[in-house]
Amino acid sequence: MQPQPVARVAKKPLRLDDEVQFFRTWFEKPIRTGAVMPSGKALARRMARCVDPNSTGPLIELGPGTGPVTEALVQRGIDPKRLILVEFDPDFCRLLRTRYPEATVVQGDAYRLRRLLGTIVREPAAAVVSGLPLMTKPPRTRLRLISDAMALLKPGAPFVQFTYAMSSPIPKDLGAIKGEPSELIWLNIPPARVWTYRGV
């Protein structure tokens, strides 16, 4: 049996034109994009490891960009049909729809998550994986995002966020949410850390 087109696309290495397109977008809108380059393979794999491939329900990715974390999720065993990819940039959306035609690509502002996905997510999500530049946003916006995400998740399901900062991008003094950091991923440029948050 021949592999599905999605699988062939997902296994391709990140191409140089991805990096060029990402850098161009960052150059034009640095605060919104938040990163100069797409997430490296080591960081993408580390984020994907936080997701249980045997879980059920949709998996929401915020700010997938050109799709390096999406690729890692598919390689981990996540069915592309389960993916809901929320991306603000229309060029990235077109790219994602080409590479992951079975996924649901939603163009919109992930910082208005509950309103954006209220009619799309019909069952509790298995995970939310975020590549958003949270540290560029005020604490109030970050708190609204995590609150919206937790409302969409199954109890105990993870909200996964990477950051270049040494501190948690979500305030630690939230009694209802517990965060756990990963080791520093030195192979990423720049080095990054993955935080996993769960409701308690």
N, C-alpha and C positions, 0 to 999 in steps of 0.2 A: 504493500500500500504506500502510495506516495505521500510525503508529508504535506500538510496544509500550507498554503502560501504564507499565512501569518507566522508559522514556525520558521520558515526559511528567512523571512524578513527579520524576525526577532533575534536570530542567531548571528546576524551580520555584525562585525565589529563597528564601533563608532567611526564614521567617516570624517575625513578632514573637513568636508563641506559643512558638516554639522557644527564643528567647532567655529568655522568662519561665520556661519549664520548666527550662532549663539553670541559670538563676540560682537558682531554688528548690532544685534539687538541690545546687548549690554551697553555698547557705546552710545546708542541713541537714547536708551532709557535705563540708566544704571541703577537707579533706586528701585524701579519696578522689577528689573530682572534679578538684581541682587548678587549674581555670580558672573565672573568673567568667562568661565568655561563651563561646559556641561559637567555633571558629576562624573568622577572617574569610576572605573570598573570596581575597584576595591570598595569605595563608598557605596556604590549602587548595590553591590552584593551584600554588604553589611546591612543596608536598609531592608533589602528583600528577606534576609534571614529572620527579621522580626515578625514576619507574616507566616502563619501556619497555612501551608498549601492545602491541607485537608479540611480547613474551615469551610463554612458555607455562607452564602450571601455575597453581595457585591463588595468589591474592593475599590476604594476611592483614592485616586492619586491627585494631589494638588500641585500645580506648577510643574508638569512633566517636561516642559521644554521640548527638546528634540528626542526624548524618550530613553535615556540611559537606565533610569531606574525601572521604567516600564519593561525594558528588555530583560533586566535582572529578575523581575517578578515573573515574567513568562518563563524564563529559564528555570526558575524555582518550581514551576509546575502550576502556576496560576493560569486558569483558562482565560484567554483574552476576552471571551464573552462576559466575564464577570467584572471587567475593568470599566470604571467610570473615570475618565481623564478630564480634569478641570483645568483649562488653560486660558489665559487672558489674551495672549498674542495670536492674532488670526493666522499668521504664517506658520507658526508652530502647530496650530490646530489642523491646518491642511496637511502638514507633514505627518502628524499623528494618524489622521484618518487614512492616509495612504499606507502607512506601515502597519497599522492595527485596525483593519477594516471591521473586525468583529467587535471591537471595543466601542463604548459610548463616549464620544468626545463632546464635551460641553464647553463652549466658549463663554467666558464670563468671569466675574470677580469672585475668587475663592474666599475673600474676606467677608462676603455676604453668603456664606455657604448654605445656611438653612433655607433661605429664600430661593437660592439658585437651584438647589437639588430637591426641594420639597415635594415636587410632583414626579421626580425621576427615580429617587430611591424609595422603593416600595416595600422593602424589608430591611431589618437592621443590618448594617454593614459589618463585614468581618474585620476590616482595618481601614484606617486612613493613613496614607503615606504622603508626607509633605516635603516638597522642595522649595517652599515659599521662603522669601527672605524676611523671616519674622523679626530679626533684630533691627531692621530698618523701619519697623512700625512701632507706634506708641503702645505701652502696656495694655491700654484699654482695647485696642484693636486685636491684640494677641489673645486677650481673655475672651473676647467675643468669638474669635475663631475656634478656640479650644472648646468653648461652651457649645457652639453649633456642631462641632465635630462629635462631641460626646453624645449629643442628642441623636445623632445618626447611627452610632455604633451599638453593637451588642454589648451587654454588660461584661466588663473585663476585657473587651477587645482593644487592641493597641492603636494609639495615635503616634505615628513615627515621624520624627522631625530631625533633619540634620542641621548643624550650625558650625560656623567657623569660630564662634566665640567660645571662651572657656567656661562661661556660665550658662545656666539653663535659659533657653529662649522663652520659656513659660515660667512665670513667678512660682517659686517653690512653696509659698505659704498658702496654697490652695488646699484646703482640708479634704476636698472630695476627689482630688487627683494626685496620683503618685508618679513621679518621674524617675527614670533610671538611665544614667549615661553609659555609653559604650566606652571602650578604649579609644584613644586618639588614633585616627586612621592617617598615618604618616604618608601613605602612598598617594593620597589625594592631593591635588594642588588647588588651593592651599590645604594643609591638613585640616581635617574636620572631625566632628564627633556626632554620634547618633543618639538622640534621646528618645526613649519609649515611655509614653504616658498612658496610664490606665486609670479608670474610675475606681474608687475604693468604697 
